[in-house]
Structures are given as C-alpha cells and as structure tokens.
C-alpha cells in the first residue's frame, strides 16, 4: 500500500501545490514528511497560502498604482528637475538666513533668563545667610548657616556660568 499523501499534494486532498523551500527536504522534520502540520496543512505552506490570499485580496480592494512617469523634459530635450532642486535649496537657505538669527538671539536670551533665575535664588539664600550670620561658628542655627552658605555659592556658580556662556555665544556670533 502506498503511503498517505500530504494535504495539498497532487494525489491528496485538493489544495495549493507549492514547491518545497530550497535547501529543505521532506526528511528534515524527523521523517514526518514535512516541518510541522497545523490543522492539516504544513506551516510553511500555510504561510505561503495566507500570503498569496492577502496579496490577491489587496489587489482586489486597492486600485492599481499609476504607471511610473518619465522625467519631464523641456522642448530642447534637457531634463527638468535641476531647477526645482535649486529652488528647494534656495528655500532652505532663505529659511536658515531668516531663522538662524532668531534662534541665536533666543538661545542667548534663554541663557540670560536662566542666569537671572539662578541669581535670584542665590540672593534669596544670601539673605537668609545674612540673617543667620550671628551663629556662623556655634549656635542652634549653625547647620542652617552652612546649608545657606553652600546653596548661595552653588547658585552663584550656576548664574555666573550661564552669563558666561551667553557672553561667549554673543562673541562667537560677532567673530563670524
């Protein structure tokens, strides 16, 4: 008696007949006659069948894509498109010429505003430091005095570095 045919084979149940993937044989799956059988169909064949079905359904639902157009040519036979490319580059250059000064001024202004906030906090901590100046060596508020002193120094450093960066950016722009 002949061995039973696999689903989808010519003498088995009706179904798509698809070739085996290259480099694989029926004996690769331990003599079971295929990779794995899922619901009566080999998984590699199931994937192919689903892929073909999706492709056919998509072709029926979506309109076909328009045919590719040849590049436009002027009467002399020269390809157009270089002018459009130049126009795009000119538009980008114009955008940079307009936007860059605003971006530069905005970045300097941002650094100066940030520096002002740091300076305000440093002044706030310095005010508390001045109020506690009597207990700088000993006393009940000695630790608060030290904390306010450290915060004042840190925020003065932040403010100074922010203003220095703004001045550096301003000088760098002038040197260009």
Buried (B, 14 or more C-beta within 10 A) or exposed (E): EEEEEBBBEEEEEEBEEEEBEEEEEEEEBEEEBBBEBEEEBBEBBBEBBEEEEEEEEEEEEEEEEEEEEEEEEEEEEEEEEEEEEEEEEEEEEEEEEEEEEEEBEEBBEEBBEBBEEBBEBBEBBBEBBEEBEEEEEEEEBEEBBEBBBEBBBBBBEBBBBBBEBBEEBBEEBEEE
